[in-house]
Amino acid sequence: MSDGLAAIDFTSETLLEIVRQWVAIESPTQDAAAVNRMADFAEGLLRDAGAAIERIPGTDGYGDILIGRIAGEEPGPGVLVLGHIDTVHPVGTLAGPLPWRIEDGRAYGPGIYDMKGGNAMAVAALTHLHATGRRPRLPVSVMFIPDEEAGSPSSRARIEQEALAHAIVLVAEPSGEGGKLTVARHGIARYYLETTGKPAHAGAYHAKGRSAIREMARQVLAVEAMTDYERTITLNVGTISGGTHDNMVPISAKACVYVLVPNAEAEAEVRGRLFALKPHDPDVKLDVTLGLYRPSYARTPAIQRLYDHAASIIRDTPWPAAGERVAGGGSDGNFTGALGVPTLDGLGVIGDGPHTHFEHIEVSCLVPRTQMWIRLFETLSRGVIAA
Ligand SMILES: [Zn+2]
């Protein structure tokens, strides 16, 4: 299915055509069959790049995890490339609000920026090496994730297992504004609050009831008051629900708190404070549970060396590294960085509008940033990250 792509000649047109083929297969996270069609396509490309394929059948209703392994000039442990092949856009987005189009040097399409463009470049770089009889210096494993946009619930354990077996992690998520590479990420977590009161008729027996909503209202104020902008700690009660009837003292209420923290200490502090919450009304029960989370990771000296190495490769290109970025959003790099495996993120395409109907990339970044991937594969050694 990927005939003709084996020898990448590095015009913008050929790379753009590969990106178009990635985007043409819509792959929303919740549609496992669609994500697996994307995995089929990616598997074909990885085979063309000389990779040995491992495909782990999907679990929990998600698509498959796809891994392609390529030998290096030197023995391992090598480089793990992480990308996700799911998007937030439902099937039909391409035929509807976000059709494929090129306009003013920008290419538009669902998932093109987050992050099919980056996936396409990383694999195209490996295909090019293979087609020209070269090998990466270290072994390379490319791992494509089916459920990142849902928090990677079915793939986190496998990502962590792979990360620990590699020396370096490169993440093909999009670059920051103008081409920034990501050297650290904040942690994010969802907590669920649930209050359980005592029901009563709101007219005749109001005094006998214990309101779950009233209790939740007080908890919401307490939780949001933990926000500390100076320390980049935010707690946002994003959704809330409760009660069953206008004239009934509500028996239950639920709220989801979305938490952003800059580092592991803040993460532990906020977690401790949330789990220590007590109901104001002793007759109301309060439960706090932790949902999906991505731990923060900080820039280490090894990450700085990875950044410096990548930045020097692209210094004299039309899209040099525009700086070091600490990203607020999460990626699968959170898991690997938090484990202490040197992780450089944001090596994908340059553009804007993730998760929107104006999602696009700058077409002119495709050639220089694919060449960056080639050079990274050819030059990265364990010495690059060593002190
Ligand atoms: Zn992404």
Boltz pocket constraint, residues with backbone or C-beta under 6 A from the ligand:
constraints:
  - pocket:
      binder: B
      contacts: [[A, 84], [A, 114], [A, 115], [A, 148], [A, 173], [A, 330], [A, 331]]
      max_distance: 6.0
